Amino acid sequence: MAELQISDPTIITQRELATHANDIEHLQADMDKLVKDMEEMKGAIQRIEKMLAEEQSKDRTISKIITIISAVTGGAVVWVLEKVVK
C-alpha cells in the first residue's frame, strides 16, 4: 500500500481549504456579532435622539410659560405703578 506523503499536493490543498474554511467561519461569526452590535447602537442612538427632542420640546414650553408670566407680571407692575402715581 502506498503511503501518503505530506508533500502530496492534493493533501496540501485539502488542508489549506480546511484552514481557509475555518477562517471564513470565524470571520462570518465576527461579522454577525458586529452587525448585531451595530443594530443595538443604532437603537441606542435613536432613543437618545428621541430623549433630546423631548427635552427641547420641554425647554420651549418652559420658555413660553416664562414669557407669559413675565408679560403678566410686567403688566401688573405697570398697572400698580399707574394707580400709585395718580
C-alpha positions in Angstrom: 0.0 0.0 0.0 1.3 3.4 -1.0 1.9 5.7 1.9 0.6 9.3 1.6 3.2 11.9 1.9 2.7 15.2 3.5 4.1 16.8 0.3 1.3 15.3 -1.8 -0.3 18.4 -3.5 -3.8 17.1 -3.0 -3.4 16.7 0.8 -1.8 20.2 1.0 -4.6 21.7 -1.0 -7.2 20.0 1.2 -5.5 21.2 4.4 -5.4 24.7 3.1 -9.0 24.6 2.1 -10.0 23.3 5.5 -7.9 26.1 7.2 -9.5 28.7 4.9 -13.0 27.4 5.5 -12.4 27.5 9.3 -11.0 31.1 9.0 -14.1 32.1 6.9 -16.4 30.6 9.5 -14.7 32.6 12.3 -14.8 35.8 10.2 -18.5 35.3 9.5 -19.2 34.8 13.2 -17.3 38.0 14.0 -19.2 39.9 11.3 -22.6 38.6 12.6 -21.6 39.9 16.1 -20.6 43.3 14.6 -23.9 43.6 12.7 -25.8 42.8 15.9 -23.7 45.3 17.9 -24.3 48.0 15.2 -28.1 47.4 15.4 -28.0 47.8 19.1 -26.0 51.0 18.8 -28.4 52.4 16.2 -31.3 51.7 18.6 -29.5 53.4 21.4 -28.8 56.5 19.2 -32.4 56.6 18.2 -33.5 56.5 21.8 -31.0 59.3 22.7 -32.3 61.4 19.8 -35.9 61.0 20.9 -35.0 62.0 24.5 -33.2 65.1 23.2 -36.1 66.1 21.1 -38.4 65.7 24.1 -36.1 67.8 26.2 -36.0 70.5 23.5 -39.8 70.5 23.5 -39.9 70.8 27.3 -37.4 73.7 27.1 -39.6 75.5 24.5 -42.7 75.0 26.7 -40.9 76.3 29.8 -39.6 79.3 27.8 -43.1 80.1 26.6 -44.5 79.8 30.1 -41.8 82.1 31.5 -42.5 84.6 28.7 -46.2 84.7 29.6 -45.5 85.0 33.3 -43.1 87.9 32.6 -45.7 89.7 30.4 -48.4 89.3 33.0 -46.1 90.4 35.9 -44.8 93.3 33.8 -48.4 94.4 33.0 -49.4 94.1 36.7 -46.4 96.2 37.8 -47.3 98.9 35.2 -50.9 98.8 36.4 -49.9 99.1 40.0 -47.5 102.0 39.3 -50.1 103.8 37.3 -52.5 103.6 40.3 -49.9 104.7 42.8 -48.5 107.6 40.7 -52.0 109.1 40.1 
